[in-house]
Amino acid sequence: MSDQSKSQFESGHQPRVQHQDVPGSQAKLDPQPQSENIPTEDGGYQIYKAAGKLADKRAIITGGDSGIGRAIAILFAMEGADSFIVYLPEEEEDAQETKRRVEKYGRKCHLMSTDLKDRKNCKAVVDSAVKAMGGIDILINNAAYQMMVDDIKDLSEDQWIHTFDTNIHPYFYMAKYTLPHLSRGSTIINNASINAYIGRPDLLDYTSTKGAIVSFTRGLSNQYIGRGIRVNAVAPGPVWTPLIPATMTDEALKNFTAPMGRPAQPSEIATCFVFLASTDSSAISGQTLHPNGGVVVNG
Ligand SMILES: NC(=O)c1ccc[n+]([C@@H]2O[C@H](COP(=O)([O-])OP(=O)(O)OC[C@H]3O[C@@H](n4cnc5c(N)ncnc54)[C@H](O)[C@@H]3O)[C@@H](O)[C@H]2O)c1
């Protein structure tokens, strides 16, 4: 049954223009994004229907405090998995809320705030996750940074390095340190972006890292598929999360939509992660799913 009492975006098809400081807080977002409710055609929602697809699995989720990462943690919990979520120290409030909502579904949610730009911290995450959960079955590389700059002449070298240090190097570190703990049937899923496919001009550094993530996914899959470990990516279009009001201009927020007529909710992206983490996708590796609201892209 659809719950029509909650309109997806009260004032139309887009959220109203609002701004936050980086890294952004989900608690301050208006309207609140949907983590476990799936939008329906009539503008309402229905709760995600779980089917025990990830019973007793153990997942690391970077950027799991908010947005898409939170929705993944909650849907994974509904499907029977525990999670170990990683986030920046200033996001403790959002992380506690994710933990509360995961526990509501009877699963564990371990918390660790750390800066993944430092490879030592990535190693510490893996060691702590193994200790807390007794092992790892799923790695979700999801943390990211972006900031709009229209022209390469105004894009600072420091921002370029910071974006690569945040968006792609930790994906490599996390995969490298996690793989020795994975076994046949384990999965790695990397969050990319539609921008890798459409070449978004005002997010040049971010777009470049997302292209690197797609290629990293393909190469790593080719290394490990023979050993029964699948590696895939998801390339979302616009999704209503704290990253958006923390990093986008008024103009970009006004146009923050997709061919389907609205941005996606985090829950609609998290379903792709459930699929790729479960045996429903047992023959899929090295691929990218495109929950982007209807933009036809190649690859
Ligand atoms: N929101 C969108 O429209 C959209 C579209 C395409 C792809 N994505 C991707 O989705 C993923 C999740 O983003 P989101 O939109 O849910 O936003 P979000 O702000 O909720 O999540 C981003 C997370 O990255 C984490 N993070 C950033 N820098 C970090 C660091 N140095 N160390 C540790 N953690 C760090 C933060 O904790 C934050 O929770 C990102 O990879 C993003 O590129 C988002």
The ligand as an SDF file (V2000), in Angstrom:
LIG
                    3D

 44 48  0  0  0  0  0  0  0  0999 V2000
   23.6440   12.4710   -4.2980 N   0  0  0  0  0  0  0  0  0  0  0  0
   23.7990   12.3300   -5.6070 C   0  0  0  0  0  0  0  0  0  0  0  0
   23.1170   12.9830   -6.4230 O   0  0  0  0  0  0  0  0  0  0  0  0
   24.8030   11.3480   -6.1450 C   0  0  0  0  0  0  0  0  0  0  0  0
   24.8090   11.0780   -7.5180 C   0  0  0  0  0  0  0  0  0  0  0  0
   25.7360   10.1840   -8.0270 C   0  0  0  0  0  0  0  0  0  0  0  0
   26.6390    9.5530   -7.1740 C   0  0  0  0  0  0  0  0  0  0  0  0
   26.6060    9.8290   -5.8330 N   0  0  0  0  0  0  0  0  0  0  0  0
   27.5750    9.1650   -4.9970 C   0  0  0  0  0  0  0  0  0  0  0  0
   26.9500    8.5860   -3.8720 O   0  0  0  0  0  0  0  0  0  0  0  0
   27.9240    8.4090   -2.8410 C   0  0  0  0  0  0  0  0  0  0  0  0
   27.3320    8.8150   -1.5070 C   0  0  0  0  0  0  0  0  0  0  0  0
   27.0300   10.1900   -1.5190 O   0  0  0  0  0  0  0  0  0  0  0  0
   25.6470   10.7770   -1.0020 P   0  0  0  0  0  0  0  0  0  0  0  0
   25.0680   11.5370   -2.1190 O   0  0  0  0  0  0  0  0  0  0  0  0
   24.8700    9.7240   -0.3290 O   0  0  0  0  0  0  0  0  0  0  0  0
   26.1150   11.9070    0.0270 O   0  0  0  0  0  0  0  0  0  0  0  0
   26.4770   11.8870    1.5780 P   0  0  0  0  0  0  0  0  0  0  0  0
   26.9900   13.2270    1.8990 O   0  0  0  0  0  0  0  0  0  0  0  0
   25.3570   11.3620    2.3750 O   0  0  0  0  0  0  0  0  0  0  0  0
   27.6390   10.8040    1.6470 O   0  0  0  0  0  0  0  0  0  0  0  0
   28.9890   11.0780    1.3830 C   0  0  0  0  0  0  0  0  0  0  0  0
   29.7720   10.5060    2.5210 C   0  0  0  0  0  0  0  0  0  0  0  0
   31.1600   10.5230    2.2360 O   0  0  0  0  0  0  0  0  0  0  0  0
   31.8130   10.5200    3.4840 C   0  0  0  0  0  0  0  0  0  0  0  0
   33.1350   11.0770    3.3500 N   0  0  0  0  0  0  0  0  0  0  0  0
   33.5350   12.1190    2.5760 C   0  0  0  0  0  0  0  0  0  0  0  0
   34.8510   12.3390    2.7360 N   0  0  0  0  0  0  0  0  0  0  0  0
   35.2980   11.4050    3.6100 C   0  0  0  0  0  0  0  0  0  0  0  0
   36.5640   11.1140    4.1680 C   0  0  0  0  0  0  0  0  0  0  0  0
   37.6620   11.8200    3.8340 N   0  0  0  0  0  0  0  0  0  0  0  0
   36.6620   10.1040    5.0650 N   0  0  0  0  0  0  0  0  0  0  0  0
   35.5610    9.3820    5.4010 C   0  0  0  0  0  0  0  0  0  0  0  0
   34.3410    9.5910    4.8850 N   0  0  0  0  0  0  0  0  0  0  0  0
   34.2200   10.6070    4.0110 C   0  0  0  0  0  0  0  0  0  0  0  0
   30.9670   11.3290    4.4090 C   0  0  0  0  0  0  0  0  0  0  0  0
   30.9630   10.7340    5.6560 O   0  0  0  0  0  0  0  0  0  0  0  0
   29.5910   11.2740    3.7980 C   0  0  0  0  0  0  0  0  0  0  0  0
   28.7360   10.5510    4.6130 O   0  0  0  0  0  0  0  0  0  0  0  0
   29.1600    9.1970   -3.2920 C   0  0  0  0  0  0  0  0  0  0  0  0
   30.1090    8.3130   -3.8320 O   0  0  0  0  0  0  0  0  0  0  0  0
   28.6070   10.0930   -4.3910 C   0  0  0  0  0  0  0  0  0  0  0  0
   29.6000   10.4500   -5.3270 O   0  0  0  0  0  0  0  0  0  0  0  0
   25.7120   10.7180   -5.3090 C   0  0  0  0  0  0  0  0  0  0  0  0
  1  2  1  0
  2  3  2  0
  2  4  1  0
  4  5  1  0
  4 44  2  0
  5  6  2  0
  6  7  1  0
  7  8  2  0
  8  9  1  0
  8 44  1  0
  9 10  1  0
  9 42  1  0
 10 11  1  0
 11 12  1  0
 11 40  1  0
 12 13  1  0
 13 14  1  0
 14 15  2  0
 14 16  1  0
 14 17  1  0
 17 18  1  0
 18 19  2  0
 18 20  1  0
 18 21  1  0
 21 22  1  0
 22 23  1  0
 23 24  1  0
 23 38  1  0
 24 25  1  0
 25 26  1  0
 25 36  1  0
 26 27  1  0
 26 35  1  0
 27 28  2  0
 28 29  1  0
 29 30  1  0
 29 35  2  0
 30 31  1  0
 30 32  2  0
 32 33  1  0
 33 34  2  0
 34 35  1  0
 36 37  1  0
 36 38  1  0
 38 39  1  0
 40 41  1  0
 40 42  1  0
 42 43  1  0
M  CHG  2   8   1  16  -1
M  END
$$$$
